[in-house]
Amino acid sequence: MNEAVIQPAPTEMKRPLLLQKDFLIIFAITLSSRLGFSLFLFTQSWFVINELHQKAGLGMIFIASSVPAILLMTLGGVLADRFNRKTIVLLSTLAEALTIGSVFLLLFNGWNHLSLFIVSALLFGIIDSFHVPARNALLPSVVQEDDLMRANSLISIISQVTGIFGAFLAGVFIKYLDYSTIFLLASLIMIFFSACIPFLSLKKEKVEKEDQEPLLQSFKNGLSYIRKNTFLSTLISVSFVINVFITGPMALGIPLIASKLFKQNSLAFSTMEAVLVVGILAGSAAVGILNFKKNRGLIAMWALFALGLTYLGLGVSRSLVLCLIFLFLLGFALSFSNAPIFAIVQSKVENAMLGRVMSVMMLAGSALQPVSYGLTSLLLGTGIDIQTVIVLGAVPLICVILWVFLKVPVLRQTN
C-alpha cells in the first residue's frame, strides 16, 4: 500500500514594499497631508505678505502653530497608545481638511484678517499634536521589521518631494486662481485621500488598552519607560542638543550667507536651499536601497558625527562651491542618521508604548526651536557673524556626539 506523501506548503513570497496595500495607504496619507498642508502654507504666507502686507504676522502664525505642539504632543502620544491609531489619523486628517475648508469659506465671504490665519495655525498645531504620534506609530503595525528602514526612507522622500512640489504648485495656482480656490483644493485633496484610511489593516498592532488608568498616570508611565531605557533617554537628550545648536543657525544661516558672501544673490540663495534638499533626498534614497539590518546604531552615530563636521565646514566656507558641497553632505548625513534611528525605535519599543515614545521624540525635535531661534538672534544682534554662530554651534555639537560615542556605548551597539 502506497503511503501518501505530504507535500510542504509553498512558502509565500513577501511582496515588495511598494506593492503592499497597507504601506501604500500610509504612503498616500503622508502624501496628501504634506501636499495639502504645503499648498495651504505657501498660499497663506503669500497672502499675508502680499495682500495683508503684514510680514511680522508670519512670526505670530509660526508661534501659534508651534506652541500647541510643544504643550500637547505628549498627550497625543498617550492617546495614540490608548485608542485606535487608525481612527486618530482619520479624524485628525479630516479635522485638518475642515480647518482649511473653513479658511476657504471665510475668505470667500470677505473675511481676510490676519486673525483668521493665526487661529487656523493654532488649530493645525493642536491637530498635529495628535496626528503625528499616531501616524508615526502606525508604520510598525503594517510593515515587517526588516522593511522598516526602507519604509522610513521612502516616507521621508515623499515628505520632502511633496513639500517642494506643493510649494511650486501653489506658486503656479496663485498666478491663475484666487486664494480661496487654492484653499478649497488643498482641503479636497486631504479629504479625498483620507477615504483610504478605513481600509488600513493593522496586522501587528496589539495595543494593551489602559481604560482604567488616568491619562496623567499613562503619561508618567511613558516617561518612566523612557528613563529606564538607556538607549531612548540618550537618544532624546542628543536630539535636544542637536535641535538647539542646528535649528536656529540653519534656518537663518542660508539666506544670511547668501546675502553676505554672494551680494544678496537670490539665485545663490535658491541654489543653496535646493542643494540641501537634494542631499536629504539622496541620503533617504541611499538608506532605502541599502536597507541596513545590522549595526544601525553605529551607522546612525557615524552619520551624526559627519553631520557635525559638515555643519562646521559650512561655517568656515567662503565660496559658493564649498557651501554647496557642505550643504549637500549635511542633508545626506541628516537622512542617514534619521532613518536608522526611527527604524530602531519602531522595532525595539513595545507597541503599547510606541505612541508615547514617538511623541516625546517629536517633542525633542521641536520644544527647543524657539530657544534656538532666540539664541541665534541674540548672537546676531551683538554683531557676531552668522558663520561664526554656526561654528559656535558646530564645535560643542561635535564634542557632545564624540562623548556619547565613547562614553555611552548603548547607542552605537544597538542594532
N, C-alpha and C positions, 0 to 999 in steps of 0.2 A: 504494500500500500504506500503510495507516494505521499510524503508529508508536504503540506502546504508551506511554501517559503514566504515568510512575511517580509515584504519589501519596506525599507525605511522610507518614511515620508520625505518627500523632497524638501530641501531647505529653501525657505522663501528668501529670495534675494532682497536686500534692503534697497528701497527706491532712492534715487539721487535726491538730495535735499530740495532742489528746485522743482521736483515732481511730487513732493509731499504736500497734500492738501492743507494740513493744519499749519505748516510753516508758511505756505503761500498766503494763507489768511492773515497771519501776523505780519507778513511782508506787506500785504495790501493795507492793513490797518496803519502801519508805520508810514507808508507812502501817502495815504490820504490825509492822515493827521498832519504830517510835515508839510505837504503841498498846500493844504487848506490854510494852515497857520502862516506859512511863508507868504502866500498871496495876501492874506489879511494884514500881516505885519508890515510888509513893504508898502502896500497901498495906504495903510494907516499913517505910516511915517511920512510918506509923500504928501498926504492930505494935510497933516498937522503943520508941516513946514511950508508948503506952497499955497495952501488955501487958508489956513488959520493963521499963518505967519507967527507960529509960537514954537520956535526952536527949543526954548527952555522947557516947553511942555513935554518933550520927549523924555527928559530926565524924570519928570513926575510919572510918566507912563511906565518907565523902567522900574522905578521904586514900587509902584502899585502892583506890578506883576511879580516882583521878586520877594517882597516881604511875606505874602501869604505862603509861598513855597517854603520859606525858612521856618515859619511858625507851624505849618500843618503837614509837612512832608512825612514826619514820623507817625502822625496819626493815620495818614494814608497807608503807611506800611502795616500798621496794626490791623486796619480794616481789610487789607489785601490778604492777611493771614487768617482772618475770622470769617470772611464771606467769600462767595464765589467770584474769583478774579475775572472770569469772562463777563459776568454781569456788571462788575465795576467798570471794566473797559468799555462795554457797550453804552452804559448810562453816561459815563464821562465824555465819550466821543460825541454822543447826541447833545449833551449839555454844551460842549464847545461849539457845535454846529448851530445850536439855538442862540448862543451868545452872539455869534457873527450874524445870524439872521436878524436878531434884534437890532444890531447896529445898522443893518440894511434898511429895516423898516423905519427907524427913527431918522436916519439920514435922508431917506426917500421923502419923508414928510417934513423936511426942512430943519430938523434938529441937528445942527452942526457945531456944537460947542465942544471944547476940549474935555469937559467933564464926561462926555459920552465915552471917549476913548480911555480915560482914566478908570472909569467904572468897569468897562469891558476888560481892561488889563487886569484889574483886581479880580474879576470873575475867572479869567483864564488862569491866574496864579492859584486860585483856590481849587479849580477843577483839576489842574495839572498835578496838584499835590496828591490826588487820589488816583489819577490816570497813570502817571509814570511808574510808581512802585508796582501797581497791579500788572501793567503791560510788561515790565522787565521781569517780573516773576512768572509770567506765562511761558516764556521760551523753554525752560527746562521741562515743562509739562507736555510739550509736543515734540521735542527734539531729543534724540538719543544723545547720551553723554559724549560719545566720540565725534558728534557733529556740532557740539556747542561752539567750538572755536570758529568753525566756518560760518555757522549761523549768525554769531555775533558780528563777524566781519561783514557779512552781507547786509545785515541790518544797519551797520554803521555806514556802509557805502550808500545805501538807498537814502538814508537820512541826509547825508551830505549832498548828494547829487540832486535830490528833490528840493532841498533848501535853496540851492543855487538856481535850479530850473524855475522854481516858484517865483523867485525874485525877478528873474528875466521875464517870465510870463506876465507878471504884474506890470513890469515896465512897458511891455507891448500893449497890454489891455488898457493901461492908463491913457495911451495915445489915442485909442479908438472907442473906449467905453467910458461911461460915467462911473464915479467911485462906488455908488450904491450897487450898481450891477456887478461889479467885481466882488463886493462883499457877498452878494447873493450866490455867485458862482462858487466862492470858497465854502459857503455853508452847504450847498448842494453836493459838492464833492465829498465832504465828510459824511453827510447823511447817506449818500449812495454806497460808499464803501462800508459803512457801519452795518449794512444789511448782511455782510458776510460773517459777522461775529457770532451769531447764534449757531452757525454750522461748525464752529470750532470744537474739536474733540480733545478734551484734556486727559489723554490716555494715562499719564503717570501721576496725575495730581491726587494726592492722598492727604488732604489737609485736615488735621485734627481740629475739630470745632471747639471753641472755648466759650460756649454760650453763657456759662455761669461765671466766667471770670470778668471782672470790671476792665474797661479799656485801659485805665491807668496801670493796673497790675500787669496787663498784657504787654504794655509798652515797657514797663520795668523789666519784665522777663526777657524782652528782646535785648535791652541794654546789657542785662546780666549775661546773656548768651554771648554777646559780642566781647564783653570784658574778659570772659573766661577763655575765649578763643584767641590765642596769641596772634595767629595769622590775621584775623579780622581786625583786631584792635590796632595792630601795627599798620595794616593797610590803610585804615581810615585816618590814622594820625599822619601818615605820609601824604594822603590826599589833601588834608588840611594845609600842610606845609606847601605843597605844590600850588594849591589854589591861591595862597597868599602871595607867593613870590612870582607867579607867572601871569595870573589873570589880568590884573590891572596894567602892568607894563606891556603886555602883549596887545591888549585892546587899544591902548593909546599909542603904543610904540610904532606900529606900522605906518599910520598916517603922519606921525611926527617925524619919523626917519625919512619918509618920502619927501616931506616938506623941507626938512633941514638939509639933507645931503643932496637932494635932486631938484632943488629950487621949485618946490611946490608943483612938481610934475605929476599931473593926475594919472598919466599913463604908467609911471613908475609905481604909484600907489595901487592901481588896479592890478598891475602885474604881480606885485608882492602878495596881495591878497589871493590872487588866483593860484600862484605857485604854492602857497601854504596849503590851500585846499587840495591841490593835485598831490602834494606829499601825503596828506591824510588819506586820500583815496588809494594811492599806491600802497601805503602801509596796510590798509584794510584788505586790499586785493591780495597782497603777499601773504598775509596771515591766513586768508581764506584758502589760498592754493596750498600752502604748506601744511595747514591744519595740524599744528603741533599736538601730540598726545602725551609727550613726556617733557619733563624739565620746564614746564610752563612758568613756574615761579622764577626760575633762573633767567629765562628769556625775558620776562617782564622786568626784572631788576636791571639787566643789561640795557634794555630799552630805556628805562628811566634814567640810567647813567648817561646814555647817549643823548637823551632829551636835555639834560643839564649842560652837557658840553656844547651841543648845537645852539642852545639858548645863550650861552656865554659867547660863542662865536658870532652870533647876531649882534651882541653888544659891542664887539670890538671891530666889526666890519666897517669899512669906509668906502666900499664900492658897491654898485648895484649888483654886479655879478655875484660877489661874495654874499651879499644879503639874500639873494635869491637862492643860492646853494644852501645856506644855513636854514632858510625858511622851509625849503623842501624837506631837508633832513629832519627838521624839528617836527613837521607834520607827520612824516614817516614814523619817527620814533614814538610819537604820541599814540598813533594807531597800534603800533607794535606792542605797546605796553598795556593799552586798554583792553584789547580783545582777550589776551590770556588771563588777565585779572578777572574779567567778567565770567569767563568760562570756568575758572577755578571756583569762584564764589557760587555760581549756579549749580555746579556739580557736587560741591562739598557741603554746602549748608543744608540743614534739614528743611524739607519742603514747608513744614509748619512755621518755620522762622524766616523763610526767604523774603517775604514781603517787607518785614521789619528791617532785615539786614540791608536790602536794596534801598529802602527809603533813607536809612542812615548814610549809606554811601552817596546817594544823591544829595543829601544834606551837606555832606563833607565837601561836595563839589560846588556848592552854591552859598553856603552860610557865610563864608568869609569874603565873598566877592565885594560887598560894599567896603569892607576893611581894606582890601587890596586896592580898589579904586581910590579910596581916601588917602592911603599912604602914598600911592603914586602921584596923586595930585598935589599932596603936601610937599613931596620932594621936588617936583617940578616947579612948584611955587617959590621954593627957596633959590631957584636958579640952576639947579642941577640938571645936566643934560639927560635926555631920555635914554640914550645908550649907556650912560653911567648908571642910571637907575636899573637898567636891565642887568648890567654886570653886578651891581649890589644885590640883585635878587638871585643871580645865577650861582655866585660863589657859595653862599650858605645852602642853597638847594643841592649843589653837588656834594657838599660836606655831609648834609643830612643823609643823602642817598648812600654815600660811601659808608657812613656809620651804621646805617641799617643793614647794608650788605655784609659788613664784617661782624657786627655785634648781635644782629637778630637773624640768625640763620633760617628761621622758620619760613620767611618769605621766599628765599631762593631754593629751599628744599621742598617746598610744596609743589606737588605735581598737578 
